[in-house]
Amino acid sequence: MADKAKMIVDKDFRIAEVDKRIYGSFIEHLGRAVYGGIYEPGHETADEAGLRQDVLGLIRDLQVPIVRYPGGNFVSGYNWEDSVGPKEDRKRRLELAWRTVETNEFGFNEFVDWAKKANTEVMMAVNLGTRGVDAARNIVEYSNHPSGSYYSDLRIKHGYKDPHNVKTWCLGNEMDGPWQIGHKTAEEYGRVALEAAKVMKWVDPTIELVACGSSSINMPTFPEWEATVLDHTYDHVEYLSLHQYYGNREQDSALFLARSLEMDRFIETVTATCDYIKAKKRSKKKMLLSFDEWNVWFHSNENDSKMEPWQIAPPQLEDVYNHEDALLVGCMLISLLKHSDRVRMACLAQLVNVIAPIMTENGGAAWKQTIYYPYLHTSVYGRGQALVPLVQSPKYDTKEITDVPYLEAIAIHNEEAEEVTVFAVNRHLNESLPVEVDLRSFGQCQIIEHIVLESDDLKAVNTAAQPDRVAPHKNGNAVVDGTTVTAQLGKASWNVIRLKVSAK
């Protein structure tokens, strides 16, 4: 048995009020995310707009607050005008980012309609790859201006009298990446992002903007890219983006579960770079972060390399997630919450079929992948004040990362509900972990429930035939004595310990 781990939580030691948008997600025109995912006319559950109700139900359960659209790499070749107006007039395009054919049958207005039904907001991206300032200002005018101008009146002509009022806009996508259509240097991107930001806010001063940071911590230009881009855009944007994916390519599960420590370092380095530019500019403004792509992604790489080009909505990036993937996703969610003073938005990439918590069959079932559950639990129960986690834990070393704590944990205090929720991962692959949580500042506590996601097989997956092979149970063993919670966290497990606390 591993040595005991301890965590002290004090209600006055706060990181931040968690912005609900930290539980956002992403729908790109890629693979079957749209066609066969959220949209499938003719499916037995489809509504009059062709939207799959079974998928909508699973998404509503997640309480996703914001969804990024329409990309991703896709947006760097996107002509937004192709996606609006009568469907019979819309152009089919060769989609160069993913080498498919885009029919534009489902477009911007349809996505706004879907978002309302999904109880979520839209995070819209503009094309700064093949296009620029003019297209950026025009789509904001189309989306948000009430009436009396060419593009706002065009929206009204298309059947949308009221503005969409999309408030969050991404200035391109991964523009540091050589794979990106219209790839730019930091200077080139910084200049066009600044000019786009200016005119977009001249059209609608109420919007908030996200500038592109590095595509990953491993980019050769990181973090110089961030510093250069912010030198141009600091006074005109509210957020800087981060992207990061992990995969267990080495088949080293202990190392894989330690990767969230790299995510911590990534966030902290970007934060330091933002604060350097703040100091350089003598600014009083604090730059916030949007971690608008994050997940596990590697299972589908081999299949995707064999795909025939120029198909319509072929299966792409369809990672089938296993139990250990869910554990890392849980650790990554905890990393976001530990940095919620700066990370105000984040997008699990993506939402349906494409590296996603939800999978579907065309014409068939929809089911929850293993990663659905930590995402669900944090989104539903992780609203409130994130509290500083003072953790003492036994540790282990890997060939790349050392001093990895077996216990990864954080607590969220929801004052309105009079609840504290502890999210905890036991990284130990072979042994349970005794954990003690000291809630000394909260007075008497009561266990509401202890939810556990565990499996004897790290590689176990959910499928259409076995949709509940990896699913949480509520038979956790947490007990409370006064203000101290003790629990034996099962090996390689995700845990949600919900507590009722006094209002004092």
C-alpha positions in Angstrom: 0.0 0.0 0.0 1.3 3.5 -0.9 2.0 6.0 1.9 -0.7 8.3 2.9 -1.4 11.5 1.0 -2.8 14.6 2.7 -4.5 17.8 1.5 -5.4 20.9 3.5 -8.2 23.1 2.1 -9.1 26.5 3.5 -12.1 28.4 2.3 -10.1 31.7 2.5 -7.2 30.5 0.4 -8.8 31.0 -2.9 -7.3 30.7 -6.4 -10.3 32.3 -8.2 -14.0 32.1 -8.9 -14.1 29.5 -11.7 -15.3 30.9 -14.9 -17.8 28.4 -16.2 -16.3 28.8 -19.7 -13.3 26.7 -18.5 -15.6 23.8 -19.3 -16.1 24.8 -23.0 -15.7 22.5 -26.0 -15.1 22.7 -29.7 -16.8 21.7 -33.0 -14.8 21.9 -36.2 -15.7 21.1 -39.7 -13.6 18.0 -39.5 -14.5 14.4 -39.9 -17.9 13.5 -38.5 -18.0 16.3 -35.9 -20.8 18.1 -37.8 -22.1 15.7 -40.4 -23.1 12.5 -38.6 -22.2 14.1 -35.3 -24.4 17.1 -34.3 -26.2 17.2 -37.6 -27.7 14.2 -39.4 -31.0 14.8 -41.3 -32.9 11.5 -41.6 -31.6 10.1 -38.3 -34.5 8.7 -36.2 -33.8 11.3 -33.5 -33.2 14.3 -35.9 -35.4 17.3 -35.4 -36.8 19.5 -38.2 -33.4 21.2 -38.5 -31.6 17.8 -38.9 -30.0 18.1 -35.4 -29.5 14.8 -33.6 -31.6 14.9 -30.4 -29.7 12.0 -28.8 -26.4 13.9 -29.1 -28.0 17.1 -27.9 -29.2 15.4 -24.8 -25.7 14.1 -24.0 -24.3 17.6 -24.6 -26.9 19.3 -22.4 -26.1 16.9 -19.6 -22.4 18.1 -19.8 -23.6 21.7 -19.3 -21.1 23.0 -21.9 -21.0 26.8 -21.5 -19.3 27.7 -24.8 -18.3 26.0 -28.0 -15.6 27.1 -30.4 -16.4 27.0 -34.2 -15.7 26.4 -37.1 -12.1 25.5 -36.5 -9.3 24.8 -36.0 -7.2 24.3 -39.0 -10.4 24.5 -41.1 -10.9 28.2 -40.4 -7.7 29.2 -42.1 -9.3 28.4 -45.5 -12.8 29.3 -44.6 -15.0 31.7 -46.6 -17.8 32.4 -44.1 -20.1 33.7 -46.9 -20.2 30.2 -48.4 -22.0 28.9 -45.2 -25.0 31.3 -45.1 -28.0 31.9 -47.3 -30.1 29.3 -49.2 -28.5 25.9 -49.0 -29.0 25.2 -52.7 -26.8 28.2 -53.5 -23.9 27.3 -51.2 -20.6 26.4 -52.8 -18.8 23.1 -52.4 -15.2 23.6 -51.6 -12.0 21.6 -51.4 -11.1 21.7 -47.7 -7.3 21.8 -47.7 -6.6 21.5 -44.0 -8.1 18.0 -43.8 -8.3 17.2 -47.5 -12.0 16.6 -47.7 -14.9 18.2 -49.6 -17.0 20.7 -47.5 -20.6 21.0 -48.7 -21.4 24.0 -46.5 -24.9 22.4 -46.0 -24.4 23.2 -42.3 -23.1 26.7 -41.7 -22.8 29.7 -39.4 -26.5 30.3 -38.8 -27.2 26.7 -38.3 -24.5 26.5 -35.7 -26.0 29.5 -33.8 -29.3 27.7 -33.9 -27.7 24.5 -32.6 -25.9 26.3 -29.8 -29.2 27.7 -28.5 -30.7 24.2 -28.4 -27.5 22.9 -26.7 -27.8 25.7 -24.1 -24.3 27.0 -24.9 -22.7 30.1 -26.3 -20.6 30.5 -29.5 -16.9 31.2 -29.7 -16.4 32.1 -33.3 -13.1 32.0 -35.1 -12.2 34.3 -38.1 -9.9 33.4 -41.0 -6.5 35.1 -40.7 -4.9 32.5 -43.0 -6.2 33.1 -46.5 -8.2 36.2 -45.5 -7.8 39.0 -43.1 -9.1 42.3 -41.8 -12.0 42.8 -44.3 -13.6 39.4 -43.9 -13.2 39.7 -40.1 -15.1 43.0 -39.8 -17.8 41.8 -42.3 -18.6 38.6 -40.3 -18.9 40.6 -37.1 -21.2 43.0 -38.9 -23.3 40.1 -40.2 -23.5 38.4 -36.8 -23.9 41.3 -34.4 -25.0 44.6 -36.0 -28.8 45.1 -35.6 -29.7 46.4 -39.1 -29.3 49.1 -41.7 -26.0 47.9 -43.2 -25.2 45.5 -46.1 -24.2 42.5 -44.0 -26.7 43.0 -41.1 -29.5 43.3 -43.7 -28.1 40.2 -45.4 -28.5 38.3 -42.1 -32.1 39.6 -41.9 -32.7 38.5 -45.5 -31.4 35.0 -44.5 -34.2 34.8 -41.8 -32.5 36.1 -38.7 -34.0 39.4 -37.7 -32.2 39.6 -34.4 -28.4 39.8 -34.2 -26.6 36.7 -33.0 -24.6 38.7 -30.5 -21.6 36.4 -30.6 -19.4 37.9 -27.9 -16.2 35.8 -28.1 -14.0 35.7 -31.3 -10.7 33.9 -32.0 -8.2 35.8 -34.2 -7.3 32.8 -36.4 -5.9 29.5 -35.4 -2.5 28.1 -34.8 -0.9 30.6 -37.0 2.6 29.6 -35.8 2.2 26.1 -37.4 3.8 25.4 -40.8 0.8 23.0 -41.4 -1.5 26.0 -41.2 -3.0 27.5 -44.4 -1.6 31.0 -44.5 1.1 30.3 -41.9 2.7 33.4 -40.6 5.7 34.6 -38.6 5.0 36.1 -35.2 5.5 39.6 -36.7 3.2 38.9 -39.6 0.5 37.5 -37.4 0.8 40.1 -34.7 0.3 42.9 -37.3 -2.8 41.3 -38.9 -4.3 40.3 -35.6 -3.9 43.8 -34.3 -5.6 45.3 -37.4 -8.4 42.7 -37.4 -9.0 43.3 -33.7 -9.3 47.1 -34.2 -11.9 46.9 -36.9 -13.9 44.1 -35.3 -14.2 46.2 -32.1 -15.1 49.2 -34.2 -18.1 47.3 -35.5 -19.0 45.9 -32.1 -17.1 47.3 -29.0 -18.7 44.8 -26.7 -16.9 41.7 -28.1 -13.9 40.0 -26.6 -11.0 38.7 -28.6 -8.5 35.8 -28.4 -5.1 36.0 -30.0 -3.2 32.9 -31.1 -0.5 31.7 -28.8 1.8 28.8 -29.6 0.2 25.6 -30.9 2.0 23.6 -28.2 4.8 24.0 -25.7 7.0 22.1 -28.1 7.0 24.7 -30.9 10.5 25.9 -31.6 9.3 29.6 -31.4 7.7 29.1 -28.0 7.5 31.4 -26.0 9.1 34.1 -28.2 5.9 33.8 -30.4 3.7 34.9 -27.4 5.9 37.8 -26.6 6.0 39.1 -30.2 2.3 38.7 -30.8 1.4 40.4 -27.5 3.8 43.2 -28.3 1.4 44.0 -31.1 -2.0 43.0 -29.6 -1.8 43.5 -25.8 -4.0 46.5 -25.7 -6.6 45.1 -28.1 -7.3 41.5 -27.0 -8.5 40.0 -23.7 -7.1 36.4 -24.1 -4.2 34.5 -25.4 -4.7 31.0 -26.6 -2.9 27.7 -25.6 -3.2 24.3 -27.3 -1.9 21.0 -26.1 -2.5 17.3 -26.8 -0.9 14.2 -25.2 -0.7 10.6 -26.3 0.7 7.4 -24.7 2.9 6.6 -27.7 5.6 5.1 -25.5 3.1 2.8 -23.9 4.4 4.0 -20.6 1.3 4.7 -18.5 3.1 6.1 -15.5 4.7 8.7 -17.8 1.5 9.3 -19.6 -0.4 10.2 -16.4 2.4 12.6 -15.4 1.9 14.7 -18.6 -0.4 17.1 -16.8 2.6 18.4 -15.0 3.9 19.6 -18.4 0.5 21.3 -18.9 1.1 23.2 -15.6 4.5 24.3 -16.8 3.0 25.4 -20.1 0.4 27.6 -18.4 2.9 29.1 -16.0 5.4 29.9 -18.8 2.7 31.6 -20.9 1.5 33.5 -17.8 5.0 34.7 -17.1 5.4 35.8 -20.8 2.1 37.8 -20.6 3.2 39.5 -17.4 6.6 40.4 -19.0 4.8 42.2 -21.8 2.5 43.8 -19.2 5.5 45.2 -17.4 7.2 46.2 -20.6 4.2 48.2 -21.6 3.6 49.6 -18.1 0.1 48.3 -18.5 -2.4 47.8 -15.7 -4.3 45.2 -17.7 -4.0 41.5 -16.9 -3.9 39.2 -19.9 -6.1 36.2 -19.4 -5.8 32.8 -21.1 -8.0 30.6 -23.3 -6.8 27.0 -23.4 -9.0 26.5 -26.4 -7.7 23.1 -27.5 -6.7 20.3 -25.1 -7.2 16.6 -25.0 -5.6 13.2 -25.6 -5.0 12.6 -29.3 -2.9 9.8 -30.8 -5.0 6.6 -31.2 -6.4 7.6 -34.7 -3.1 8.8 -36.2 -2.3 5.6 -38.1 -5.8 5.3 -39.6 -5.9 8.9 -40.6 -2.6 8.6 -42.5 -4.3 6.1 -44.8 -7.4 8.1 -45.6 -8.4 8.7 -49.2 -8.7 12.4 -49.9 -11.7 14.4 -51.1 -14.4 12.5 -49.3 -17.4 14.2 -47.6 -17.3 13.9 -43.8 -15.2 10.7 -43.6 -14.2 9.3 -40.2 -11.2 11.3 -39.0 -9.4 11.7 -35.7 -11.8 9.1 -34.2 -9.8 8.3 -31.1 -11.4 5.5 -29.1 -10.6 6.4 -25.5 -9.6 4.0 -22.8 -9.6 4.2 -19.0 -6.1 5.7 -18.6 -7.1 8.4 -21.1 -9.9 9.4 -18.8 -7.5 9.6 -15.9 -5.2 12.0 -17.8 -8.2 14.1 -18.9 -9.1 14.3 -15.2 -5.6 15.5 -14.3 -5.7 18.0 -17.1 -9.0 19.4 -15.8 -7.5 19.7 -12.4 -4.5 21.6 -14.0 -7.0 24.1 -15.6 -8.7 24.6 -12.2 -5.4 25.1 -10.4 -4.7 28.0 -12.8 -8.3 29.3 -13.0 -7.1 32.8 -11.9 -5.6 33.1 -15.4 -7.3 30.4 -17.5 -10.8 31.7 -17.8 -11.8 29.7 -20.9 -10.9 26.3 -22.2 -12.2 24.0 -24.9 -12.0 20.2 -24.7 -11.3 19.4 -28.4 -13.6 18.2 -29.6 -17.2 17.4 -28.7 -18.6 14.7 -31.0 -16.7 11.9 -32.9 -13.5 13.9 -33.5 -11.2 13.3 -30.5 -14.4 13.5 -28.5 -16.2 12.5 -25.3 -19.3 11.5 -27.4 -19.3 9.0 -30.3 -22.0 8.2 -32.8 -22.8 5.8 -35.6 -24.3 7.3 -38.7 -27.9 6.2 -38.6 -27.3 4.5 -35.2 -26.4 5.0 -31.6 -24.6 7.6 -29.6 -22.6 6.8 -26.5 -20.3 8.2 -23.9 -16.5 7.6 -24.2 -14.5 7.2 -21.0 -13.3 10.8 -21.0 -17.0 12.0 -20.9 -17.1 11.3 -17.2 -14.4 13.5 -15.7 -15.6 16.3 -18.0 -19.1 15.8 -16.9 -18.3 15.8 -13.2 -16.1 18.9 -13.2 -18.5 20.8 -15.4 -21.5 20.0 -13.2 -19.8 20.0 -9.7 -16.8 22.3 -10.4 -18.7 25.6 -10.2 -17.6 28.0 -7.4 -14.3 29.1 -5.8 -11.2 27.0 -6.7 -9.3 26.6 -3.4 -5.5 26.3 -3.1 -4.7 22.6 -2.8 -1.9 22.1 -0.1 -1.0 18.6 -1.0 1.5 16.2 0.5 1.8 13.0 -1.5 4.2 10.2 -2.1 5.8 10.6 -5.5 7.4 8.6 -8.3 9.8 9.2 -11.1 9.6 8.5 -14.8 12.2 8.6 -17.5 11.2 12.1 -18.5 9.3 13.6 -15.5 10.4 13.3 -11.9 8.7 13.9 -8.5 5.3 13.1 -9.8 2.7 13.1 -7.0 0.5 10.0 -6.9 -2.3 12.3 -5.7 -3.5 15.0 -8.1 -6.4 16.9 -6.5 -8.2 20.2 -6.1 -11.3 21.4 -4.2 -14.1 23.7 -5.3 -16.3 25.5 -2.8 -19.8 26.3 -4.0 -21.0 28.8 -1.4 -24.5 29.1 -2.8 -25.1 25.3 -2.7 -23.1 25.0 0.6 -21.0 22.3 -1.0 -17.3 21.4 -1.3 -16.3 19.0 -4.1 -12.9 17.3 -4.1 -11.7 16.1 -7.5 -8.8 13.6 -7.1 -6.8 11.2 -9.3 -4.7 8.4 -7.9 -1.9 7.9 -10.4 -0.6 4.7 -8.8 -1.2 2.0 -11.3 -1.0 -0.9 -8.8 -2.0 0.3 -5.4 -4.7 2.1 -3.6 -3.8 5.5 -2.0 -5.0 6.5 1.5 -6.0 10.1 1.4 -6.8 12.6 4.2 -8.5 15.9 3.4 -8.4 18.5 6.2 -11.4 20.9 5.8 -10.7 22.7 9.1 -12.2 26.0 8.1 -15.6 24.6 7.1 -17.0 23.3 10.4 -19.0 20.1 10.3 -19.1 18.4 7.0 -21.3 15.5 5.6 -20.6 13.2 2.7 -23.1 13.7 -0.1 -21.5 11.0 -2.3 -18.2 9.6 -3.4 -18.2 8.9 -7.2 -15.4 6.7 -8.6 -14.3 5.9 -12.1 -12.1 2.8 -12.1 -11.2 -0.3 -14.1 -9.0 -3.3 -13.7 -7.9 -2.7 -17.3 -6.3 0.6 -18.2 -7.0 -0.1 -21.9 -10.7 -0.8 -21.4 -13.0 1.2 -23.8 -16.6 2.0 -24.3 -18.3 1.0 -27.6 -21.7 1.0 -29.2 -22.0 -2.7 -28.2 -20.6 -2.1 -24.7 -21.4 1.6 -23.9 -21.0 1.2 -20.1 -17.9 -1.0 -19.8 -16.1 2.0 -18.2 -18.6 4.0 -16.2 -18.6 5.6 -12.7 -20.2 4.2 -9.6 -21.2 5.8 -6.3 -19.7 3.2 -4.0 -16.7 5.2 -3.0 -15.5 4.8 0.6 -15.0 8.4 1.7 -16.0 9.1 5.3 -15.9 12.2 7.4 -15.0 12.7 11.0 -15.8 16.3 12.0 -13.8 18.3 9.5 -11.5 15.6 8.2 -12.4 13.4 5.2 -10.6 10.1 4.7 -10.8 7.8 1.7 -8.9 4.9 0.1 -8.6 5.9 -3.5 -8.5 2.8 -5.7 -5.6 2.3 -8.0 -5.6 4.3 -11.2 -8.9 6.0 -10.3 -10.8 9.2 -10.8 -12.7 10.4 -7.7 -15.4 13.0 -6.9 -16.0 13.5 -3.2 -19.0 15.8 -2.7 -19.5 17.3 0.8 -22.2 19.4 2.4 -20.7 22.1 4.5 -22.2 24.6 7.0 -22.8 28.2 5.8 -20.8 29.8 8.6 
